């Protein structure tokens, strides 16, 4: 019998949304303990490929429950606002919003970073780093009994990743402009917003767009906790799914896809409650209720900003005459 509070909370929100949201089960996971766990996508807004879209993803690493909870909190925010907020309805006429809050329910139920097959979904895509990666952390094929296992060489991606990629390909990459945010936790004492690449230190093709997005965020929020940077500034890794999907998106030079990762700094919670270091769950999640509520409030504004930015990208995305300067500014900020 399954008992996954995050999944139960998600299903309650789905019931509240009713006919105003589109719900699909894109995969079912049966962990070794026998539970049958659906992987849901929830969509709202204009389905036309002529409008921009944004996708929100969480629960890729089963230990990092707070990532799924942040996505679920924002989904709840939108579903409740559908009942009364005219401005939200106007916004949704001009965009598509997609949620995949619990990508890895089997790992979440079992309390593991990996999926039930022992594979780390963020080391599982068919992308190899071009430079040396940190031992184990950057992805390994030694054993599923060790963390950061990539899977067997030449094997297809895990079913959860295939479902994620299918959602991105059908809902996001069918459009000229789209964004994604994948919510994680556990890295350092700062909240970081990472963008590709993880497999190379070379800049992405849409570096000017990333600089413009950062600039408009800083102009909008003078006080914020985030560090914006390419993941490669911290470490390189094999098999990053967002690297893989961004490379796919670049096959069409007219398409812009900006995948971001929110990496919540769990040392902020451990610093205030050092006993969390002795709990595997506590290393990645706030354990005290009021701190968890504070984290959820803290990040919902970022998710809402990104929805508005995706909807309004024509107003801030680089014009041809400004791309060179924005690209140069980005190189100075992040690659200098």
C-alpha positions in Angstrom: 0.0 0.0 0.0 1.5 3.4 -1.0 1.8 6.3 1.4 3.5 9.3 -0.3 2.2 12.6 1.2 3.4 14.7 -1.7 1.5 12.5 -4.2 -1.6 12.6 -2.0 -1.3 16.4 -1.9 -0.9 16.6 -5.6 -4.0 14.4 -6.2 -6.1 16.7 -3.9 -5.0 19.7 -6.0 -5.9 17.8 -9.2 -9.4 17.3 -7.7 -9.7 21.0 -6.9 -8.7 21.9 -10.5 -11.4 19.8 -12.1 -12.1 20.7 -15.7 -9.9 23.8 -15.6 -6.7 21.7 -15.9 -5.5 19.0 -18.2 -4.3 15.9 -16.3 -2.4 12.9 -17.8 -0.6 9.9 -16.3 2.5 9.7 -18.4 4.1 6.7 -16.6 3.5 4.3 -13.7 6.2 3.2 -11.3 6.1 -0.1 -9.4 8.9 -0.1 -6.9 10.2 -3.3 -5.4 7.8 -2.9 -2.4 4.9 -3.3 -4.9 3.2 0.1 -4.8 1.7 1.5 -8.0 2.7 5.1 -8.4 1.4 7.4 -11.2 3.6 10.1 -12.7 1.3 13.0 -13.4 1.5 16.0 -15.7 -0.9 18.8 -15.1 -1.3 21.5 -17.8 -3.3 24.7 -18.1 -3.5 27.6 -20.5 -3.5 27.8 -24.3 -2.5 24.6 -26.0 -1.7 26.3 -29.3 2.0 25.8 -30.4 1.9 29.5 -31.4 2.2 30.7 -27.8 5.1 30.3 -25.4 5.2 27.7 -22.6 7.0 26.9 -19.3 7.4 23.6 -17.5 7.9 23.0 -13.8 9.6 19.8 -12.7 10.3 18.3 -9.3 11.1 15.1 -7.4 13.7 14.0 -9.9 15.8 13.0 -6.9 13.7 11.1 -4.4 15.6 12.4 -1.4 15.0 16.0 -2.3 11.3 16.2 -1.4 11.4 20.0 -1.0 11.9 20.3 -4.7 8.6 18.5 -5.4 6.9 20.5 -2.6 7.9 23.9 -4.1 6.4 22.9 -7.5 3.3 21.5 -5.8 2.9 24.8 -3.8 3.0 26.9 -7.0 0.6 24.5 -8.7 -1.8 24.9 -5.8 -1.4 28.7 -6.0 -2.4 28.7 -9.7 -5.3 26.3 -9.2 -6.8 28.4 -6.4 -6.4 31.6 -8.4 -8.2 30.1 -11.4 -11.4 30.5 -9.3 -11.1 34.3 -9.0 -8.1 35.9 -10.7 -9.0 37.5 -14.1 -5.4 38.5 -14.7 -4.3 34.9 -14.5 -7.0 33.8 -17.0 -5.8 36.6 -19.3 -2.2 35.4 -18.9 -3.1 31.8 -19.6 -4.8 32.8 -22.9 -1.3 33.8 -24.1 0.8 30.8 -22.8 0.9 27.2 -21.7 2.0 26.1 -18.2 3.0 22.5 -17.6 3.7 20.7 -14.3 5.5 17.4 -13.6 5.9 17.7 -9.9 7.0 14.2 -9.0 9.2 12.7 -11.7 10.6 10.0 -9.5 7.8 8.8 -7.1 9.5 5.4 -6.6 12.7 7.0 -5.3 10.7 9.4 -3.2 8.7 6.6 -1.6 11.9 4.6 -1.0 13.8 7.6 0.3 16.6 7.3 -2.3 18.2 9.8 -4.6 18.0 7.3 -7.5 14.9 5.6 -9.0 13.9 2.1 -7.8 16.5 0.6 -10.3 19.3 2.5 -8.6 19.8 5.0 -11.5 20.4 8.7 -10.8 18.0 10.3 -13.4 20.3 13.4 -13.6 23.2 11.3 -14.7 21.3 9.1 -17.1 21.0 11.0 -20.4 23.2 10.1 -23.4 25.6 13.0 -22.9 29.2 12.5 -21.9 31.2 15.3 -20.3 34.0 16.6 -22.5 36.4 17.2 -19.6 37.2 15.4 -16.3 34.3 15.1 -13.9 34.6 14.7 -10.1 34.9 11.1 -9.1 31.5 9.4 -8.5 29.7 12.8 -8.2 30.0 13.4 -11.9 28.3 10.1 -12.8 29.6 6.6 -12.6 28.9 3.2 -14.1 30.6 1.1 -11.5 27.5 -0.1 -9.6 23.9 0.8 -8.8 24.9 0.3 -5.2 26.9 3.5 -5.3 25.3 7.0 -5.7 25.3 8.9 -9.0 25.0 5.7 -11.0 24.4 6.4 -14.7 23.0 3.1 -15.8 24.4 0.4 -18.1 26.4 1.6 -21.1 24.3 1.7 -24.2 21.0 1.1 -22.3 18.0 3.4 -23.1 17.2 6.1 -20.6 15.2 5.1 -17.6 11.4 5.2 -18.0 11.0 8.3 -15.8 13.4 10.2 -18.0 11.8 9.0 -21.1 8.5 10.3 -19.8 10.1 13.7 -18.8 11.7 14.0 -22.3 8.4 13.2 -24.0 6.6 15.9 -22.0 9.3 18.4 -22.9 9.3 17.4 -26.6 5.5 17.6 -26.9 4.6 20.5 -24.7 7.7 22.8 -24.8 9.9 22.1 -27.8 6.9 22.4 -30.2 7.1 26.1 -29.6 9.4 28.9 -30.7 10.0 30.0 -27.1 9.8 27.9 -23.9 11.4 27.6 -20.5 11.7 25.0 -17.8 12.5 25.0 -14.1 13.6 21.8 -12.3 13.7 22.1 -8.5 16.4 20.4 -6.4 18.1 20.9 -3.1 21.3 20.1 -1.3 24.1 22.1 -2.8 25.9 24.6 -0.5 24.7 27.6 1.5 23.2 29.6 -1.4 20.1 29.3 -3.5 21.4 29.0 -7.0 19.6 29.1 -10.4 21.7 27.0 -12.8 21.5 26.9 -16.5 23.3 24.5 -19.0 25.8 23.2 -19.5 26.9 20.6 -17.0 28.9 18.5 -19.6 31.1 21.3 -20.8 32.4 24.7 -19.8 31.5 26.1 -23.2 28.7 28.7 -23.2 25.2 27.7 -24.5 23.8 28.9 -27.8 21.3 31.1 -26.0 23.7 32.9 -23.6 22.3 36.3 -24.6 18.8 35.2 -23.6 20.1 34.0 -20.2 21.8 37.3 -19.6 18.6 39.2 -20.6 16.5 37.0 -18.3 18.9 37.6 -15.4 18.9 41.3 -16.0 15.1 41.6 -16.0 14.9 39.5 -12.8 17.5 41.8 -11.1 15.6 44.8 -12.3 12.4 43.4 -10.9 13.7 42.1 -7.5 16.2 44.3 -5.9 16.4 41.9 -2.9 16.6 38.2 -3.6 18.6 35.2 -2.4 19.7 33.7 -5.8 23.0 33.2 -7.6 22.5 32.9 -11.4 25.2 30.9 -13.1 26.0 28.0 -15.5 26.3 24.7 -13.6 29.8 24.2 -15.1 31.1 26.9 -12.7 30.5 24.5 -9.9 31.2 21.0 -11.4 30.9 19.0 -14.6 28.8 15.9 -14.9 27.9 13.2 -17.3 24.3 12.5 -18.4 22.5 15.8 -17.5 19.0 15.5 -18.9 18.7 19.3 -19.4 21.9 19.4 -21.4 20.5 16.7 -23.5 17.2 18.4 -24.1 18.8 21.8 -24.7 21.1 20.2 -27.4 18.0 18.7 -29.0 16.3 22.1 -29.0 19.2 23.7 -30.8 18.5 21.5 -33.9 16.1 24.3 -34.9 18.0 27.7 -34.9 14.7 29.6 -34.7 13.7 27.9 -31.4 14.7 29.2 -27.9 14.5 26.8 -25.0 15.8 28.0 -21.6 16.1 25.2 -19.0 16.9 26.3 -15.5 17.6 24.4 -12.3 16.7 25.8 -8.9 19.3 24.3 -6.5 18.2 25.2 -3.0 21.1 25.5 -0.6 20.3 23.0 2.2 23.2 24.2 4.4 20.9 27.2 5.2 18.6 24.8 7.1 21.5 22.7 8.6 23.1 25.9 9.9 20.0 26.8 11.9 19.4 23.2 13.0 22.7 21.3 13.0 21.0 18.1 14.2 19.7 17.7 10.6 23.2 16.5 9.6 22.5 13.2 11.3 19.5 12.6 9.1 19.7 11.7 5.4 16.4 13.5 4.9 17.6 16.5 6.9 20.6 17.0 4.6 18.3 17.8 1.7 15.1 19.1 3.3 14.0 21.5 6.1 12.7 19.3 8.9 11.0 22.0 11.1 7.6 22.9 9.8 7.8 26.7 10.0 11.1 26.6 8.0 9.5 24.4 5.4 6.7 27.0 5.0 9.2 29.7 4.7 11.0 27.9 2.0 7.8 27.4 0.0 6.9 31.1 0.3 10.4 32.1 -0.6 10.5 30.4 -4.0 6.9 30.7 -5.2 7.7 34.3 -6.3 10.6 33.0 -8.5 8.3 30.5 -10.2 5.6 33.1 -10.7 8.2 35.5 -12.2 9.4 32.8 -14.7 5.8 32.3 -15.8 5.4 36.0 -16.5 8.7 36.1 -18.2 7.9 33.3 -20.5 4.5 34.9 -21.3 6.2 38.3 -22.0 9.4 37.1 -23.6 8.9 39.4 -26.6 9.4 42.4 -24.3 12.7 41.3 -22.9 14.3 38.8 -25.2 17.3 40.2 -27.1 16.7 42.1 -30.3 19.3 41.3 -33.0 21.1 44.7 -32.4 21.5 43.9 -28.7 22.6 40.3 -28.8 26.3 41.0 -29.1 26.5 43.2 -26.1 24.4 40.8 -23.9 26.6 37.9 -25.1 29.7 39.9 -24.1 28.2 40.8 -20.7 27.4 37.2 -20.1 30.9 36.1 -21.0 32.3 38.6 -18.6 29.9 37.6 -15.8 30.2 33.9 -16.0 33.2 32.9 -18.2 35.7 35.6 -17.6 
